[in-house]
Amino acid sequence: MADHSNIEWTDATWNPITGCSVTSPGCKRCYAMKLAGTRLQHHPSRAGLTRNSEAGPVWTGDVRFNEEWLRQPLGWKRARMIFVCAHGDLFHESVPDDWIDRVFAVMALAKQHTFQVLTKRAARMRAYFANPVREALIGQQIVRLQLERDGCPIAVWSGLPLDNVWLGVSVEDQKRADERIALLLQVPARVRYLSIEPLLGAVSFEGMFANTSDMRDGTNVLEKIDWVIVGGESGPGARPMHPEWARSLRDQCEAIGVPFFFKQWGEWAPRDPLCWDGKSERFVAFVDGSGYVPEGKDLPRVLVDTSMPSCVQLHRVGKQIAGRQLDGREWNEMPL
């Protein structure tokens, strides 16, 4: 938890719940998992939540409720954008509904802030909100907070959805997009958003769920989304992102008028005089829109055929040098 964040699309992080488990390819190089198993491995909020493996720390699937951090946003008077459970998943299968109720009670009382909730467990999120007594259960937790703590805001519980809570799903490729976005659309939210990071493959919204009753009129599913974040992977062993995957998502958002936020290239950037050091031989070559030639000192030059229209060469220059510009500009659009 921090009253500041280096994540480009938020102001602060709040971790009332920590711990998670690997559920899809996007989890492979999770920064929170690595921190929990290295620098923070002895911290009370992280101890025992990972196990060592040949690939490094791996989540055990255990989760922890950090009671001492639950009320923190109530003490932050200046309005902030707050990323909820940046080192876990609020809707993880091991998180009891009661814990989630308590988190939503704090968000309901801390009206000065905007809370960004992001999950890979879209089915669990839908099931949580489908409970017909969910609003009553959150209301009970609001009363409990007000009784336990002097100075806690007195507020009338107006029910769901909360105006200051954005709900989103994290997707990394077309398969995960198809699975999770349909579930997100069934959840009550003022703002629904997508974090497409790390982007590991092309994602298209055209024709998505075309056979469902909501989409048979030709509506583009993207019209039901309020914000899209896109980014490449960073850190050791990061997988590269094809530039056309990012451009396609930007263009799809622009066509519908959905705010688009390009977070980062990650470790890999298209070869360009502005971001290539001129010395590095650490590169990959995408030979089509879906696969790439892995990096290596002995990468055969014949595979890097720049005469191929679809061949794109990327160099591993690091997140800082790669930067955040897509086609010469930063994309920092946010929901209104």
C-alpha positions in Angstrom: 0.0 0.0 0.0 1.3 3.4 -0.9 0.0 7.0 -1.0 1.8 7.2 -4.3 2.3 4.9 -7.3 4.6 4.7 -10.3 1.8 3.0 -12.2 1.1 5.5 -14.9 -2.7 5.4 -14.8 -3.3 5.7 -11.0 -2.2 7.9 -8.1 -2.0 5.4 -5.2 -2.2 1.7 -4.4 -4.2 0.0 -1.6 -3.7 -3.6 -0.6 -6.2 -4.7 2.0 -5.8 -8.2 0.5 -2.6 -9.7 -0.8 -1.8 -13.0 -2.4 -2.9 -14.7 -5.6 -2.3 -17.7 -7.9 -1.3 -18.1 -11.5 -4.4 -18.4 -13.7 -3.4 -17.6 -17.3 -0.3 -16.7 -19.4 -0.4 -13.1 -18.4 0.5 -14.1 -14.8 3.8 -15.7 -15.8 6.0 -12.8 -15.0 3.8 -11.0 -12.4 5.8 -8.2 -10.7 3.8 -8.6 -7.5 4.5 -12.3 -7.3 8.2 -11.6 -7.7 8.2 -8.9 -5.0 6.3 -11.1 -2.6 9.0 -13.8 -3.0 12.0 -11.6 -2.9 12.2 -8.1 -1.3 8.9 -8.5 0.6 9.1 -12.1 1.5 9.5 -11.4 5.2 6.9 -8.6 5.4 3.9 -9.7 7.4 1.6 -9.0 4.4 3.5 -11.2 2.1 5.3 -13.9 4.2 4.4 -17.4 3.0 2.4 -16.3 0.0 4.9 -17.6 -2.5 7.1 -20.7 -2.9 10.4 -21.0 -4.7 10.6 -22.7 -8.0 13.1 -23.1 -10.8 11.4 -20.1 -12.5 11.5 -18.0 -9.3 8.8 -17.2 -6.8 5.3 -18.6 -7.5 2.1 -17.7 -5.7 0.9 -20.5 -3.4 -2.8 -19.5 -3.8 -3.0 -18.4 -0.2 -4.4 -14.9 0.5 -4.2 -12.5 3.5 -6.5 -9.9 4.8 -4.5 -6.9 6.0 -6.8 -5.5 8.7 -4.4 -2.6 9.5 -4.7 -1.2 6.0 -8.4 -1.5 5.5 -9.4 2.0 6.6 -6.4 3.8 5.1 -8.3 5.5 2.2 -10.6 7.1 4.8 -7.6 9.1 6.1 -6.5 10.4 2.7 -8.4 13.7 2.4 -7.1 14.7 -1.0 -8.9 13.0 -3.8 -6.9 10.2 -5.4 -7.2 7.6 -8.1 -6.6 4.3 -6.1 -5.7 1.0 -7.6 -7.3 -1.7 -5.3 -5.3 -4.9 -4.5 -2.4 -4.2 -6.8 -0.6 -7.2 -5.1 -3.5 -9.7 -5.3 -6.9 -10.1 -6.8 -10.0 -8.9 -4.9 -12.1 -11.6 -6.5 -9.6 -14.5 -6.1 -11.4 -17.8 -5.3 -9.8 -17.9 -1.9 -11.1 -14.5 -0.8 -14.2 -14.8 1.3 -17.2 -12.7 0.3 -17.1 -11.0 3.7 -13.7 -9.6 3.0 -14.9 -8.2 -0.3 -17.9 -6.7 1.5 -15.6 -4.9 3.9 -13.5 -3.5 1.0 -16.6 -2.2 -0.8 -17.8 -0.6 2.5 -14.7 1.4 2.7 -15.0 2.5 -0.9 -18.6 3.5 -0.3 -17.5 5.7 2.6 -14.4 7.2 0.9 -16.4 9.1 -1.7 -13.6 11.6 -2.3 -11.6 8.9 -4.1 -12.0 7.0 -7.3 -11.2 3.3 -6.9 -10.0 1.1 -9.7 -10.7 -2.6 -9.2 -9.1 -5.0 -11.7 -9.5 -8.8 -11.8 -8.7 -11.9 -13.8 -11.5 -13.7 -12.0 -14.4 -12.2 -14.0 -16.7 -15.2 -13.2 -16.2 -14.8 -9.5 -16.9 -11.0 -9.8 -20.1 -11.7 -11.6 -21.2 -14.3 -9.0 -20.4 -11.9 -6.2 -22.7 -9.2 -7.5 -25.4 -11.6 -8.4 -26.1 -12.3 -4.8 -29.6 -10.8 -4.2 -28.6 -9.6 -0.7 -25.2 -8.2 -1.6 -26.3 -4.5 -1.1 -27.6 -5.4 2.4 -24.4 -7.2 3.3 -22.2 -4.2 2.3 -24.6 -2.0 4.2 -24.0 -4.0 7.3 -20.2 -3.5 6.9 -20.7 0.2 6.5 -22.5 0.4 9.8 -19.8 -1.7 11.4 -17.1 0.6 10.2 -19.0 3.7 11.5 -19.4 2.1 14.9 -15.8 0.9 15.2 -14.0 4.1 14.3 -14.6 7.7 15.5 -14.6 10.2 12.7 -15.7 7.7 10.1 -17.8 9.5 7.5 -21.6 9.3 8.0 -23.1 8.4 4.7 -26.4 7.1 3.4 -25.9 3.8 1.7 -27.5 4.2 -1.7 -26.7 0.8 -3.1 -24.8 -0.5 -6.1 -23.2 0.5 -8.4 -20.9 2.9 -6.6 -20.2 6.0 -8.6 -16.6 6.1 -7.4 -15.7 2.5 -8.2 -14.5 1.4 -11.6 -14.5 -2.3 -12.4 -12.2 -3.9 -14.9 -10.8 -7.2 -16.2 -7.2 -7.9 -17.2 -6.8 -9.7 -20.5 -3.7 -10.6 -22.5 -4.9 -12.2 -25.8 -8.0 -13.0 -27.8 -8.9 -16.1 -25.7 -8.9 -14.2 -22.4 -10.7 -11.3 -24.0 -13.5 -13.5 -25.2 -13.8 -15.2 -21.8 -13.6 -12.2 -19.4 -15.2 -9.3 -21.2 -18.6 -11.1 -21.6 -18.7 -11.5 -17.8 -17.6 -7.9 -17.1 -20.6 -6.7 -19.1 -22.9 -8.5 -16.7 -21.6 -6.6 -13.6 -23.1 -3.4 -12.4 -20.5 -0.6 -12.7 -20.4 3.1 -13.5 -17.2 2.6 -15.4 -16.1 -0.7 -17.0 -12.5 -0.9 -18.3 -9.9 -3.3 -19.7 -6.3 -3.6 -18.8 -4.8 -5.4 -21.9 -1.3 -5.9 -20.3 0.9 -7.7 -21.0 -0.4 -7.8 -24.5 0.7 -11.2 -25.8 -1.4 -11.4 -29.0 -3.7 -9.6 -31.2 -7.1 -8.7 -29.8 -10.1 -7.7 -32.0 -13.5 -6.6 -30.8 -15.1 -6.9 -34.2 -17.9 -9.5 -34.1 -17.2 -10.4 -30.5 -20.3 -12.0 -29.0 -22.1 -11.4 -32.3 -24.5 -14.3 -31.6 -25.6 -12.9 -28.2 -28.9 -11.1 -27.9 -27.2 -7.8 -26.9 -25.0 -7.8 -30.0 -27.3 -9.0 -32.7 -28.2 -5.5 -33.7 -24.6 -5.0 -34.8 -23.4 -3.2 -31.7 -19.6 -3.3 -31.2 -18.8 -4.7 -27.8 -16.3 -1.9 -27.4 -19.2 0.5 -27.2 -20.0 -1.0 -23.8 -16.5 -0.4 -22.5 -15.4 3.0 -21.0 -11.6 2.7 -21.0 -8.8 0.6 -22.5 -5.3 0.4 -21.1 -2.6 -1.3 -23.3 1.0 -2.2 -22.4 3.9 -4.5 -23.1 5.6 -6.7 -20.6 8.6 -5.5 -18.5 11.2 -7.2 -16.3 13.6 -10.2 -16.8 12.4 -12.6 -19.5 9.7 -10.2 -20.7 7.8 -11.3 -23.9 7.8 -8.8 -26.8 4.6 -7.0 -28.0 4.1 -6.6 -31.8 3.5 -2.9 -32.6 0.6 -3.8 -34.8 -1.3 -5.4 -31.8 -1.1 -2.1 -29.9 -1.9 0.0 -33.0 -4.9 -2.1 -33.8 -6.3 -1.6 -30.3 -5.7 2.1 -30.4 -7.5 2.3 -33.8 -10.4 0.3 -32.6 -10.8 2.6 -29.6 -10.6 5.7 -31.7 -13.2 4.4 -34.1 -15.7 4.0 -31.3 -14.6 7.0 -29.2 -13.3 4.9 -26.2 -10.5 6.5 -24.1 -7.2 4.8 -24.9 -4.2 4.7 -22.5 -0.9 3.3 -23.8 1.0 2.4 -20.6 4.4 1.2 -22.0 6.3 -0.8 -24.6 7.9 -2.7 -21.8 11.3 -4.3 -22.3 11.1 -4.4 -26.0 10.7 -1.5 -28.5 10.7 -1.3 -32.3 14.1 -0.6 -33.6 14.3 3.2 -33.8 17.3 5.6 -33.5 15.5 7.2 -30.5 15.3 4.1 -28.5 18.0 1.7 -29.8 21.5 2.0 -28.3 23.1 1.0 -31.6 25.1 -1.8 -29.8 22.7 -4.3 -28.5 22.3 -7.5 -30.4 19.4 -8.6 -28.1 16.5 -8.5 -30.5 13.6 -10.5 -31.8 11.9 -10.5 -35.2 8.2 -10.9 -35.6 7.8 -12.7 -38.9 4.0 -12.4 -38.8 1.3 -11.1 -36.6 1.2 -13.9 -34.1 4.7 -15.5 -33.7 8.2 -14.3 -33.1 11.8 -15.5 -33.3 13.1 -15.6 -29.7 16.1 -13.5 -28.7 19.6 -15.1 -28.7 23.2 -14.2 -29.5 23.1 -16.8 -32.3 19.9 -15.7 -33.9 20.2 -16.7 -37.6 20.3 -13.5 -39.7 18.2 -15.2 -42.4 15.2 -15.1 -40.1 15.4 -11.3 -39.9 14.4 -10.6 -43.5 13.5 -6.9 -43.6 12.1 -7.4 -47.1 9.1 -9.2 -45.6 6.3 -6.6 -45.3 5.2 -8.3 -42.0 8.6 -8.5 -40.5 9.1 -6.2 -37.5 12.4 -6.0 -35.6 12.4 -5.2 -31.9 15.3 -4.6 -29.5 15.5 -5.2 -25.8 16.4 -1.8 -24.5 14.5 -1.7 -21.1 11.3 -0.1 -20.0 12.8 3.3 -19.4 14.4 3.7 -22.8 11.5 2.1 -24.7 9.2 4.6 -23.2 5.4 5.2 -23.7 5.1 6.8 -27.1 3.1 5.0 -29.8 3.6 6.5 -33.2 5.3 9.6 -31.9 2.9 10.6 -29.0 1.8 9.5 -25.6 -1.8 8.3 -25.2 -3.1 9.2 -21.7 -6.9 9.3 -22.3 -9.1 8.6 -19.3 -12.8 8.2 -18.7 -14.7 11.4 -18.1 
